[in-house]
Amino acid sequence: MGWWQLNADTLARSRFVLSPLAETFASVKLLQWGVGAHPGEQAWLRAHLPAYRAELAADPVTALLIRAGLGRSWIADFLTPTPRDGESFAQGVARVRAADPAEARAHLRLSVGGPLPPALDRDDLPERAAALLEYVWEAAVRPSWERRRHVLEADVVARTAQVSRGGWAAALDSLRPGTRWLGESRFQVNAHEYPPREISGAELVFVPVTPRAGWVSWEGRERYAVVYPCAGPLAGDPRERAVPAALGALLGPGRAAVLVLLGQGPLSTTQLVALTGQGLGSVGRHLRVLLDAGLVERGRAGRSVLYSRTAAGEVLAGAAKETERDTAQETERESAPG
């Protein structure tokens, strides 16, 4: 297993950051796999996979480059520069483009575990990798970046609350398969047999992405990152959070959206703001009305106040969903050819 040695100060200074470039590279990995982990990913693949495959079919060198770069158990380092707080996609992809060609080829040899195919013995590999990332960003990630960003922000709030409740050990254990706190200042970052690294005193960041992907990266001995898939209920199909028409008519669409989201489990006001896109004041007013109506309840977890549905809220939301399903089925029967 691969693990890092770090002291308490390094862990205490660590933080969560968002990275459009990491989100885009995770999306490239998903496109390469071609298999979605849930209906949301499957729908996204149906929309974007044909064009992505056509793009690579028209550029065999880049297709070979990305297959080699993903490797079997190691990603070519120049493809995943360590995310920086507040860095835009353009700033991140510029670092990919600026990679030294000789170093890029060395990284690729490591990811494939042997000699490179002759077609990759060239100096424009960083430019080709950057161009592919720009294509995926513009065509498949940027149009939904605002929604993705809300989901990622909500995940960061949830992880921060988890640290507050159970300490860093609990948060690290749940980041992604293969990560866990081993004790004695050791953090397992993956299940691969790699030499341990001493990172005490370095900058450590944790970076959520919405696809089911994850990796680690570093710059020298100064900066390290763990990229992990955000919490499953948050990353799932947006259609699962759709507000039933009857519930929206009864409570109002904004208030109904809050009640539907609380079906995922306890959420904080900040998470609800991120997921709904509504303002803090609006979400606060909706929660007050739902509390007064006995549809939600609140509890404290460390320094966070979390809201959840009561039994009455569960019944109301469930009945509205059943009513909508029954209506849809009845409409289908009536419109079916006789």
C-alpha positions as CSV (number, residue, x, y, z in Angstrom):
1,M,0.0,0.0,0.0
2,G,1.1,3.6,-0.6
3,W,1.2,5.8,2.5
4,W,2.5,9.2,3.5
5,Q,4.1,10.2,6.8
6,L,3.0,13.5,8.1
7,N,3.0,15.4,11.4
8,A,0.0,16.9,13.2
9,D,0.8,20.4,12.0
10,T,0.8,19.4,8.4
11,L,-2.6,17.8,8.8
12,A,-4.0,20.7,10.8
13,R,-3.0,23.1,8.0
14,S,-4.4,21.0,5.2
15,R,-7.6,22.2,3.5
16,F,-10.1,21.4,0.8
17,V,-9.9,23.2,-2.6
18,L,-11.9,23.0,-5.8
19,S,-10.2,22.6,-9.1
20,P,-11.8,22.9,-12.6
21,L,-8.8,21.2,-14.1
22,A,-9.1,18.2,-11.7
23,E,-12.8,18.0,-12.5
24,T,-12.0,18.0,-16.2
25,F,-9.3,15.3,-15.9
26,A,-11.7,13.1,-13.9
27,S,-14.2,13.6,-16.7
28,V,-11.5,12.5,-19.2
29,K,-11.0,9.3,-17.1
30,L,-14.8,8.7,-17.1
31,L,-14.9,9.1,-20.9
32,Q,-12.0,6.7,-21.3
33,W,-13.7,4.1,-19.1
34,G,-17.1,4.7,-20.8
35,V,-19.1,3.2,-17.9
36,G,-21.1,5.4,-15.6
37,A,-21.4,4.6,-11.9
38,H,-25.0,5.9,-11.6
39,P,-27.8,7.2,-13.9
40,G,-26.4,10.8,-13.9
41,E,-23.0,9.6,-15.2
42,Q,-24.7,7.3,-17.7
43,A,-26.8,10.1,-19.1
44,W,-23.7,12.3,-19.3
45,L,-21.8,9.6,-21.2
46,R,-24.6,9.2,-23.6
47,A,-24.5,12.9,-24.4
48,H,-20.7,13.3,-24.7
49,L,-19.0,9.9,-25.3
50,P,-19.7,9.7,-29.1
51,A,-18.2,13.1,-29.8
52,Y,-15.2,12.3,-27.6
53,R,-14.5,9.0,-29.4
54,A,-14.8,10.8,-32.7
55,E,-12.3,13.4,-31.5
56,L,-9.8,10.7,-30.6
57,A,-10.5,8.7,-33.8
58,A,-9.5,11.8,-35.8
59,D,-6.2,12.2,-33.8
60,P,-4.6,8.7,-33.2
61,V,-1.5,10.2,-31.5
62,T,-3.6,11.9,-28.8
63,A,-5.7,8.8,-28.4
64,L,-2.5,6.8,-27.8
65,L,-1.1,9.5,-25.5
66,I,-4.2,9.5,-23.2
67,R,-4.3,5.7,-23.0
68,A,-0.6,5.6,-22.1
69,G,-1.0,8.5,-19.7
70,L,-3.7,6.8,-17.7
71,G,-1.6,3.6,-17.4
72,R,-2.7,0.6,-15.3
73,S,-1.8,1.8,-11.9
74,W,-0.1,5.1,-12.3
75,I,-1.1,8.3,-14.1
76,A,1.6,10.3,-15.9
77,D,2.4,13.1,-13.6
78,F,2.4,15.9,-16.1
79,L,-1.3,15.3,-16.8
80,T,-2.3,16.0,-13.2
81,P,-0.4,19.1,-11.9
82,T,-1.2,19.5,-8.2
83,P,-4.3,21.7,-7.8
84,R,-3.8,25.2,-6.4
85,D,-6.4,27.1,-4.4
86,G,-8.4,29.5,-6.6
87,E,-6.8,28.4,-9.8
88,S,-8.9,28.7,-12.9
89,F,-9.1,26.1,-15.6
90,A,-7.1,28.2,-18.0
91,Q,-4.3,28.6,-15.4
92,G,-4.3,24.9,-14.6
93,V,-4.2,23.7,-18.2
94,A,-1.4,26.2,-18.9
95,R,0.8,24.2,-16.5
96,V,0.0,21.0,-18.5
97,R,1.0,22.8,-21.7
98,A,4.2,24.1,-20.1
99,A,5.5,20.7,-19.1
100,D,8.9,19.8,-20.3
101,P,8.6,17.4,-23.3
102,A,11.4,15.1,-22.1
103,E,9.9,14.9,-18.6
104,A,6.5,14.2,-20.1
105,R,7.9,11.2,-22.0
106,A,9.6,10.0,-18.8
107,H,6.3,10.2,-17.0
108,L,4.6,8.2,-19.7
109,R,7.3,5.5,-19.6
110,L,6.5,5.2,-15.9
111,S,2.8,5.0,-16.4
112,V,3.1,2.3,-19.1
113,G,5.8,0.5,-17.3
114,G,8.2,0.2,-20.2
115,P,9.3,1.8,-23.5
116,L,7.0,4.2,-25.2
117,P,5.4,3.4,-28.6
118,P,7.4,5.1,-31.4
119,A,4.5,7.4,-32.2
120,L,4.9,9.1,-28.7
121,D,8.6,9.9,-29.2
122,R,7.8,13.5,-30.0
123,D,7.9,16.9,-28.3
124,D,4.3,18.1,-28.7
125,L,2.8,15.7,-26.1
126,P,2.1,18.4,-23.5
127,E,0.4,20.6,-26.1
128,R,-1.7,17.6,-27.3
129,A,-2.7,16.8,-23.7
130,A,-3.6,20.4,-23.0
131,A,-5.7,20.6,-26.2
132,L,-7.6,17.4,-25.2
133,L,-8.3,18.8,-21.8
134,E,-9.5,22.1,-23.3
135,Y,-11.9,20.2,-25.6
136,V,-13.4,18.2,-22.8
137,W,-13.7,21.3,-20.6
138,E,-15.5,23.4,-23.3
139,A,-17.7,20.6,-24.6
140,A,-18.6,18.5,-21.6
141,V,-17.7,20.2,-18.3
142,R,-18.0,23.9,-18.6
143,P,-21.7,23.9,-19.5
144,S,-22.5,22.2,-16.2
145,W,-19.6,23.7,-14.1
146,E,-21.9,25.9,-11.9
147,R,-24.0,22.9,-10.9
148,R,-20.9,20.8,-10.4
149,R,-19.3,23.6,-8.3
150,H,-22.4,23.7,-6.0
151,V,-22.1,19.9,-5.5
152,L,-18.4,20.1,-4.7
153,E,-18.9,23.0,-2.3
154,A,-21.6,21.0,-0.5
155,D,-19.2,18.0,-0.3
156,V,-16.5,20.3,1.3
157,V,-19.0,21.5,3.9
158,A,-19.9,17.9,4.7
159,R,-16.3,16.8,5.0
160,T,-15.4,19.8,7.2
161,A,-18.3,19.0,9.5
162,Q,-17.1,15.4,9.6
163,V,-13.6,16.6,10.7
164,S,-15.3,18.7,13.4
165,R,-17.3,15.8,14.7
166,G,-14.9,12.9,14.5
167,G,-11.4,14.4,13.7
168,W,-9.3,14.0,10.6
169,A,-9.0,10.2,11.1
170,A,-12.8,9.7,10.4
171,A,-12.6,12.1,7.4
172,L,-9.6,10.4,5.8
173,D,-11.0,6.9,6.2
174,S,-14.1,7.9,4.1
175,L,-12.4,9.9,1.3
176,R,-12.3,7.0,-1.2
177,P,-11.5,3.3,-1.4
178,G,-7.9,2.8,-0.4
179,T,-7.5,5.8,1.9
180,R,-7.4,5.5,5.7
181,W,-5.6,6.8,8.7
182,L,-3.1,4.1,9.8
183,G,-2.1,5.8,13.1
184,E,1.4,6.8,14.1
185,S,1.2,9.8,11.7
186,R,0.7,7.6,8.7
187,F,-1.9,8.2,6.0
188,Q,-2.6,5.5,3.4
189,V,-3.4,7.2,0.1
190,N,-4.0,4.2,-2.1
191,A,-3.8,0.4,-2.2
192,H,-0.7,0.2,-4.5
193,E,2.7,-0.9,-3.3
194,Y,4.6,2.3,-3.5
195,P,7.4,3.5,-1.2
196,P,6.2,5.7,1.7
197,R,6.8,9.5,1.4
198,E,7.6,11.9,4.2
199,I,5.5,15.0,3.7
200,S,5.7,16.7,7.1
201,G,5.9,20.5,6.6
202,A,4.5,20.4,3.0
203,E,1.2,21.9,1.8
204,L,-1.5,19.2,1.7
205,V,-4.9,19.8,-0.1
206,F,-7.9,17.6,-0.6
207,V,-9.8,18.0,-3.9
208,P,-13.3,16.6,-4.6
209,V,-14.5,15.7,-8.1
210,T,-17.9,14.6,-9.2
211,P,-17.0,11.5,-11.3
212,R,-16.1,8.3,-9.5
213,A,-12.3,9.0,-9.9
214,G,-9.4,9.7,-7.6
215,W,-5.6,10.0,-7.6
216,V,-2.7,11.7,-5.8
217,S,-0.2,14.3,-7.1
218,W,2.7,16.3,-5.8
219,E,5.1,19.0,-6.8
220,G,8.6,18.2,-5.4
221,R,8.4,18.0,-1.7
222,E,6.4,21.2,-1.2
223,R,2.9,20.5,-2.3
224,Y,0.7,17.3,-2.2
225,A,-2.9,16.7,-3.2
226,V,-5.4,13.9,-2.8
227,V,-8.2,14.0,-5.4
228,Y,-11.3,12.0,-4.3
229,P,-14.9,11.5,-5.6
230,C,-17.4,13.6,-3.7
231,A,-20.1,12.0,-1.6
232,G,-22.3,9.6,-3.6
233,P,-25.7,11.2,-2.9
234,L,-24.4,14.6,-3.9
235,A,-22.7,13.4,-7.1
236,G,-25.7,11.4,-8.2
237,D,-28.3,12.0,-10.9
238,P,-29.9,15.5,-10.7
239,R,-33.2,14.0,-11.7
240,E,-33.3,12.2,-8.4
241,R,-33.6,15.6,-6.8
242,A,-36.5,16.7,-9.0
243,V,-39.3,18.3,-7.1
244,P,-42.7,16.6,-7.6
245,A,-45.2,19.0,-9.2
246,A,-47.8,18.4,-6.4
247,L,-45.2,19.1,-3.7
248,G,-44.1,22.3,-5.4
249,A,-47.7,23.5,-5.7
250,L,-48.3,22.7,-2.0
251,L,-45.2,24.2,-0.5
252,G,-43.8,26.4,-3.2
253,P,-41.0,25.3,-5.5
254,G,-38.1,26.7,-3.4
255,R,-39.4,25.2,-0.1
256,A,-40.2,21.9,-1.8
257,A,-36.7,21.7,-3.2
258,V,-35.3,22.0,0.3
259,L,-37.5,19.2,1.6
260,V,-36.6,16.9,-1.4
261,L,-32.9,17.5,-0.8
262,L,-33.2,16.6,2.9
263,G,-34.2,13.1,1.7
264,Q,-30.5,12.5,1.1
265,G,-29.8,12.8,4.8
266,P,-28.9,15.6,7.2
267,L,-27.6,18.7,5.5
268,S,-26.5,22.1,6.7
269,T,-27.8,25.4,5.6
270,T,-24.6,26.0,3.6
271,Q,-25.0,22.7,1.8
272,L,-28.6,23.5,1.0
273,V,-27.5,26.9,-0.4
274,A,-24.9,25.2,-2.6
275,L,-27.2,22.5,-3.9
276,T,-30.3,24.6,-4.5
277,G,-28.6,27.7,-5.8
278,Q,-30.9,29.8,-3.6
279,G,-29.7,32.6,-1.4
280,L,-28.9,32.1,2.3
281,G,-31.9,34.2,3.4
282,S,-34.3,32.2,1.2
283,V,-33.1,28.8,2.5
284,G,-33.2,30.1,6.0
285,R,-36.9,31.2,5.6
286,H,-37.8,27.9,4.0
287,L,-36.3,25.9,6.8
288,R,-38.1,28.0,9.4
289,V,-41.5,27.3,7.8
290,L,-40.7,23.6,7.4
291,L,-39.6,23.5,11.1
292,D,-42.8,25.2,12.2
293,A,-44.8,22.8,10.1
294,G,-43.1,19.8,11.7
295,L,-41.7,18.6,8.4
296,V,-38.0,18.9,9.3
297,E,-36.0,18.9,12.5
298,R,-32.5,20.1,13.4
299,G,-29.7,18.8,15.4
300,R,-26.1,19.8,16.2
301,A,-23.1,17.8,15.0
302,G,-20.0,19.5,16.4
303,R,-20.1,23.1,15.3
304,S,-22.5,22.4,12.5
305,V,-26.4,22.6,12.6
306,L,-27.8,19.9,10.4
307,Y,-31.4,19.6,9.2
308,S,-33.3,16.4,8.4
309,R,-36.8,15.3,7.5
310,T,-39.2,14.2,10.2
311,A,-41.5,11.2,9.8
312,A,-44.2,13.7,8.6
313,G,-41.8,15.2,6.1
314,E,-40.9,11.7,4.8
315,V,-44.6,10.8,4.4
316,L,-45.4,14.0,2.6
317,A,-42.5,13.9,0.2
318,G,-43.0,10.2,-0.4
319,A,-46.7,10.6,-1.1
320,A,-46.0,13.4,-3.6
321,K,-43.5,11.3,-5.4
322,E,-45.9,8.3,-5.5
323,T,-48.7,10.6,-6.8
324,E,-46.5,11.9,-9.6
325,R,-45.4,8.4,-10.6
326,D,-49.1,7.2,-10.6
327,T,-50.1,10.2,-12.7
328,A,-47.3,9.5,-15.2
329,Q,-48.2,5.9,-15.5
330,E,-51.9,6.8,-16.0
331,T,-51.0,9.3,-18.7
332,E,-48.9,6.6,-20.5
333,R,-51.8,4.2,-20.5
334,E,-54.2,6.8,-21.8
335,S,-51.9,7.7,-24.6
336,A,-51.0,4.2,-25.6
337,P,-52.5,3.0,-28.9
338,G,-55.7,1.2,-28.3
